[in-house]
Amino acid sequence: RLSRRGRTIIFSIHQPRYSIFKLFDSLTLLASGKVLYHGPAKHALDYFSSIGYECEPFNNPADFFLDVINGDSTAVAASKDDRGPVDTGKVAEDNVDSSVVDVLHQKYLSSSLYQSTKEALGKVELGRGSKQRLSKQEHEITYANGFFTQLYWVSKRSLKNLIRNPQASIAQIAVTVILALVVGAIFFGVKLDRSGIQNRVGSLFFVTTNQCFSSVSAIELFIRDKKLFV
């Protein structure tokens, strides 16, 4: 439903079965912080075949990719024999997995897929550079939506939390009612003279101070949900 509304869906998935894998449009393979493939999912097998890693018949492509990256596949062993040593300057005890990742990363950097992605990113950067120079303040990161949009959704979410967790709200209402009764009882029947005015000032001061201190509890909500909102 989200994707049909125009949202971009990104999955981080581990060893999906083929019926799930074939649903994906774009595939990105990462290992040790390096990109090994980024492009259409349906072209991934052809890409690995072009660099010497053949997927065995009836093998799950997702499992095949993980095997290649981890150096556990028979295709990896065969390609190593054909390719010979990756780097003669390395010590024999070097980690095999890291050398496979480095080789796959270098092959991706020299592929047409990487070049096309780099060109697309270059056009985006070029488009940004052609715009008028903005002030230093306008270069700062801003939110994607306006203030009223943020206020609407944050208020809606907070209202749902209050409705779904009524215990805290009931307790706050009870405390407020009790304090109102106490203050009303203390200042009940105040006369309209000089002492009555002073009493009213005292009651207003007490109520205002109580409201200020009671609102401090909202800081906890802000601290807890700040990262989520940002």
VOGU-3710 file (C-alpha; in Angstrom, 3 decimals, decimal comma):
1> rlsrrgrtii> 0,000/0,000/0,000  2,825/2,423/0,795  4,545/1,809/-2,534  1,294/2,433/-4,442  1,041/5,820/-2,757  4,374/6,849/-4,277  6,679/5,919/-1,416  10,103/4,377/-2,078  10,484/1,092/-0,193  14,002/-0,034/0,788
11> fsihqprysi> 14,487/-3,560/2,163  17,506/-4,839/4,021  16,916/-8,563/3,673  19,024/-11,635/4,468  18,825/-14,732/2,251  15,339/-14,249/0,794  13,766/-17,129/-1,096  13,463/-16,764/-4,862  9,741/-15,940/-4,811  10,598/-12,886/-2,657
21> fklfdsltll> 13,801/-11,977/-4,475  12,127/-11,762/-7,897  9,751/-9,071/-6,586  12,560/-6,544/-6,136  13,326/-3,974/-8,833  16,677/-2,670/-7,608  19,399/-4,611/-5,806  22,358/-3,317/-3,794  24,990/-5,716/-2,460  27,262/-4,440/0,315
31> asgkvlyhgp> 30,195/-6,046/2,141  32,649/-4,440/4,566  31,235/-1,028/3,699  31,909/-1,447/-0,035  29,384/-1,607/-2,867  29,709/-4,844/-4,860  26,656/-4,327/-7,050  23,990/-1,698/-7,514  21,492/-1,924/-10,316  18,426/-3,788/-11,590
41> akhaldyfss> 17,878/-7,037/-9,711  17,061/-8,964/-12,890  20,481/-8,082/-14,382  22,496/-9,127/-11,318  23,081/-12,742/-12,456  24,208/-11,548/-15,905  26,610/-9,090/-14,260  28,203/-11,748/-12,044  28,386/-14,108/-15,024  30,249/-11,423/-16,985
51> igyecepfnn> 32,919/-11,148/-14,253  33,389/-14,919/-13,982  30,898/-16,051/-11,330  28,356/-18,463/-12,798  25,257/-19,303/-10,792  24,621/-23,033/-10,717  21,301/-24,277/-12,185  18,351/-24,267/-9,741  20,372/-22,268/-7,189  18,706/-19,376/-5,372
61> padffldvin> 20,276/-16,127/-6,652  20,211/-14,581/-3,167  22,130/-17,555/-1,731  24,496/-17,436/-4,705  25,337/-13,760/-4,089  26,050/-14,406/-0,410  28,214/-17,400/-1,287  30,227/-15,336/-3,744  30,733/-12,514/-1,236  31,686/-14,911/1,578
71> gdstavaask> 34,025/-16,938/-0,635  32,114/-20,192/-0,057  30,810/-20,857/-3,539  32,221/-23,415/-5,966  32,009/-20,640/-8,530  34,397/-18,594/-6,407  36,877/-21,450/-6,173  36,733/-22,005/-9,929  37,181/-18,320/-10,697  40,146/-18,158/-8,319
81> ddrgpvdtgk> 41,835/-20,986/-10,188  41,237/-19,235/-13,510  42,247/-15,831/-12,259  45,324/-16,822/-10,290  46,555/-14,827/-7,293  44,718/-11,595/-6,702  47,644/-9,645/-5,303  51,107/-11,178/-5,139  52,213/-8,545/-2,657  49,835/-9,871/0,001
91> vaednvdssv> 50,857/-12,340/2,660  49,384/-15,839/2,215  47,657/-15,667/5,578  45,542/-12,671/4,542  41,801/-12,990/4,979  40,303/-14,607/1,860  36,909/-12,963/2,339  38,360/-9,441/2,339  40,330/-10,139/-0,854  37,159/-11,399/-2,588
101> vdvlhqkyls> 35,291/-8,276/-1,466  38,095/-6,038/-2,764  38,123/-7,805/-6,141  34,334/-7,592/-6,500  34,391/-3,933/-5,483  37,085/-3,077/-8,043  35,192/-4,937/-10,761  32,055/-2,997/-9,925  33,946/0,310/-10,061  35,123/-0,547/-13,574
111> sslyqstkea> 31,669/-1,667/-14,760  29,174/0,233/-16,895  26,653/0,079/-14,038  28,900/2,177/-11,827  29,640/4,625/-14,642  25,925/5,158/-15,350  25,217/5,678/-11,651  28,119/8,112/-11,394  26,843/10,064/-14,416  23,348/10,267/-12,924
121> lgkvelgrgs> 24,756/11,558/-9,631  26,927/14,019/-11,544  23,862/15,458/-13,272  22,167/15,904/-9,908  25,208/17,718/-8,517  25,409/19,827/-11,676  21,755/20,792/-11,307  22,357/21,876/-7,746  25,378/23,917/-8,739  23,434/25,833/-11,392
131> kqrlskqehe> 21,012/27,211/-8,809  21,552/30,604/-7,274  23,927/30,720/-4,358  22,059/30,547/-1,092  22,994/32,163/2,168  24,844/30,186/4,825  21,689/29,731/6,874  19,754/28,352/3,878  22,489/25,763/3,291  21,661/24,177/6,624
141> ityangfftq> 19,615/20,974/6,599  15,906/21,710/6,779  12,850/19,522/7,102  11,097/18,169/4,024  7,684/19,354/5,239  6,454/22,675/6,510  5,761/23,618/10,109  1,989/23,103/9,955  2,376/19,668/8,343  4,772/18,638/11,104
151> lywvskrslk> 2,459/20,106/13,760  -0,526/18,173/12,341  1,172/14,775/12,276  2,964/15,182/15,607  -0,271/16,309/17,267  -2,174/13,419/15,685  0,436/10,928/16,914  0,479/12,397/20,429  -3,333/12,320/20,547  -3,320/8,632/19,583
161> nlirnpqasi> -0,781/7,919/22,321  -2,988/9,688/24,868  -6,085/7,759/23,766  -4,275/4,418/23,753  -2,593/5,032/27,142  -5,306/6,747/29,213  -3,810/5,958/32,646  -1,425/8,941/32,630  -4,134/11,305/31,375  -6,629/10,146/34,023
171> aqiavtvila> -4,014/10,665/36,746  -3,227/14,189/35,507  -6,935/15,091/35,397  -7,462/13,734/38,925  -4,518/15,715/40,303  -5,734/18,892/38,582  -9,268/18,490/39,948  -8,003/17,860/43,507  -5,706/20,915/43,386  -8,573/23,018/42,030
181> lvvgaiffgv> -10,793/21,951/44,915  -8,032/22,682/47,453  -7,291/26,141/46,024  -11,011/26,878/45,732  -11,584/25,878/49,348  -8,691/28,033/50,616  -9,766/31,149/48,718  -13,520/30,589/48,951  -15,606/33,581/49,960  -12,907/36,220/49,383
191> kldrsgiqnr> -14,324/39,695/49,975  -14,152/42,647/47,584  -11,751/44,785/49,637  -8,012/45,448/49,916  -7,264/42,132/51,661  -9,477/40,323/49,113  -7,378/41,714/46,265  -4,190/40,501/47,962  -5,740/37,069/48,443  -6,698/36,918/44,768
201> vgslffvttn> -3,130/37,849/43,806  -1,890/35,030/46,038  -4,266/32,530/44,463  -3,264/33,560/40,929  0,426/33,275/41,880  -0,139/29,781/43,328  -2,098/28,571/40,286  0,451/30,012/37,828  3,403/28,455/39,698  1,639/25,094/39,849
211> qcfssvsaie> 0,950/25,150/36,098  4,581/26,021/35,311  5,963/23,159/37,396  3,393/20,658/36,140  4,357/21,379/32,508  7,946/20,296/33,246  6,769/16,674/32,811  6,463/17,364/29,060  10,268/17,574/28,845  10,481/13,805/29,354
221> lfirdkklfv> 8,242/13,241/26,323  10,380/15,606/24,248  13,632/13,871/25,210  12,208/10,400/24,612  10,633/11,113/21,203  13,024/13,755/19,851  15,138/11,311/17,802  12,021/9,684/16,374  10,541/13,012/15,287  13,818/14,219/13,755
//
